[in-house]
């Protein structure tokens, strides 16, 4: 029987990728980037490749940037940014758990990790959305996408 280790995180990465694809896919270019991300995500799991997981995050970020350029609302860019961060994080978690735990049972660990990470990232996004709505300045969606990139870069640095 094949190991199930990492499959729950992989499923969560797939859900986050599809969610981002549908959220930020407002035009042909952004939708294309999201479809590429989904294909590369599947390849990262099959090939057990962290580099492909990184490429998934890059493709999703490109989708978010393209959506911002194509006129997506700030809320759309923020929601797609959350999906990008979650997809990238869960893709790496799936691979790392499979490598570290081998055949060990990890369902409870993975479900706890995905729930906690989702709550943390979504909570931060909700706070950002509330602060944005309450403020009087207008933040262009492209600037918000750059902030999402900064968050991804910080997360990547902390993972090393």
QUIZI-V541901 format. One record per backbone hydrogen bond with DSSP energy under -0.5 kcal/mol. CO is the residue of the C=O (numbers start at 1). NH is the residue of the N-H. Records with the same first field share a line. If there is no record, write none. Layout:
# QUIZI-V541901
CO->NH + NH
This chain:
# QUIZI-V541901
4->7
6->10
7->11
8->12
9->13
10->14
11->15
12->16
13->17
14->18
15->19
16->20
17->21
18->22
19->23
20->24
21->25
24->26
27->31
28->32
29->33
30->34
31->35
32->36
33->37
34->38
35->39
36->40
37->41
38->42
39->43
40->44
41->45
42->46
43->47
44->48 + 49
48->50
49->53
50->54
51->55
52->56
53->57
54->58
55->59
56->60
57->61
58->62
59->63
60->64
61->65
62->66
63->67
64->68
65->69
66->70
67->72
68->71
73->77
74->78
75->79
76->80
77->81
78->82
79->83
80->84
81->85
82->86
83->87
84->88
85->89
86->90
87->91
88->92
89->93
90->94
91->95
92->96
93->97
94->98
95->99
96->100
97->101
98->102
101->104
106->110
107->111
108->112
109->113
110->114
111->115
112->116
113->117
114->118
115->119
116->120
117->121
118->122
119->123
120->124
121->125
122->126
123->127
124->128
125->129
126->130
127->131
128->132
129->133
130->134
131->135
137->139
138->140
140->143 + 144
141->145
142->146
143->147
144->148
145->149
146->150
147->151
148->152
149->153
150->154
151->155
152->156
153->157
154->158
155->159
156->160
157->160
